[in-house]
């Protein structure tokens, strides 16, 4: 019962804060909800959950968080510069939205790496005790 209360709490927190940090919390709640039936099988549960968390972290580190638009002269060309925590700065002429392609790719790679690393650790440590 505690698992389901935690899952519901994470889902509600992610939904209520959806326009800010909730965009990163909600997928974890969805993963917990979908993984509920296999929560007693660590070699299935933990790699998938760590993959979702890793994807969130990788995306958060590379997605443009702040943007600044500057113009050199009145009525001149506007340049938009967006920065992220670890990723490259994005520069574009005009007020274009920053691309999130790099963040999506990095998030996917970090998520896949986290899932594989978790599976390897569970397999090598021999603490998987999967129940059929």
N, C-alpha and C positions, 0 to 999 in steps of 0.2 A: 504494500500500500504506500509506503514511503516513496518508492520509485515513481509512482504515478502522481503523487502530490508534487514532487520535485519537477517532473516533466510538465505538469500543468502550470506550475509557477514560472518556469522558464518560458513556456509558450505565451503566457499572459504578459510577462515582463517584455518579451520581444515584440508582442503586438502593440502594447501600450506605448512603447518608446520607438515605434517603427520608423519615425522620421529622423531619428538620431542614431543612437547606438543599437537600437532594436533590430536594425537591418543585419547586424552580426549575431545577435542573440537568438532571433527567431529560427534560423536554420538549425541551430543546435537543438532547440526544442522540438522541431519537426523530426530531426534525426532520433532524438530520444523516444519520441512517440512511435516512430516506425520500427525502432530497434527493441521496443519493449518485449515482444515475444521471444527474442533471442538474448536477453540480458544475462542469462545464466550460462551463456557460451562465450567466454572471453575472446577466443580466437576469431569470432565473428563480430561481436559487439565492439570491442575496443579499437580494432583497426579502422572500422567504418566511422566511429565517433571521432577518433583522432584525425581522420582524413577531413571531416567536416570542419573541425576546429582549425586544422592546419590551413585549409582553404580560406577560412575567414581571416586568419592572421596574415597569410601571404597577400591576400587582396588588400587588407587594411594598410599594409606597409607600402604598397605601390600605387594605390588609387590616389588621384589628385584630390587634396583636401581643401586647399585654399587657392583662390584665383584672384588676380589683380589685373585690371584693365587700365592701360595708360595711353595717352595721346600726346604726340610731340608738339603739335600746334593745334589751335582751335579749328575744328572741322577737318583735321587731318586723319590719317589712318590710325586706328586704335590697335594696340597690341595687347593680347591677353597672355598672361604668364600664370601657369598653375604649378604648384609644388606638392610633393608627397613626402612621406616620412623618409623613405629610403630610395625611392625610384627617381627617375630623371625629371627635370623640369619640362613642362610642355609649353611651347610658345606657338601662338597663331595670330595671324592678322584678323582684326575684327573681334567680335564677341562670341566666338565659336565655343561650344562645349568641349571640354577636354576629353580626349579618348581614354577609355578604360580597358582597351585591349591588352596592354602590357600587364595591368593588374589582374585581369582574368586569367591570363596564361600563368603568371607567377603563382596566383592562388591555387590553380589546378595542380601545378607542379609541386608546390609545398604540401598540398593536401595529399597527393599521391605518395610523396616521400614519407610523410608522417604515417600514413596507413601501412606502407611497406615496412617501415622501421618498427612500428608497433607490433606487427605480425612477426617479424624476425625476433624481436626481444621476447615475445611470448613463447615462440617456438623453441628458442635456444634455452630459455630459463626452465622450460618444462612445466610451467605453471599454467597450463591451458585447461586442464580438467574439463573438457567439453562433455556435456551431457547429451546423449542422443535424443 
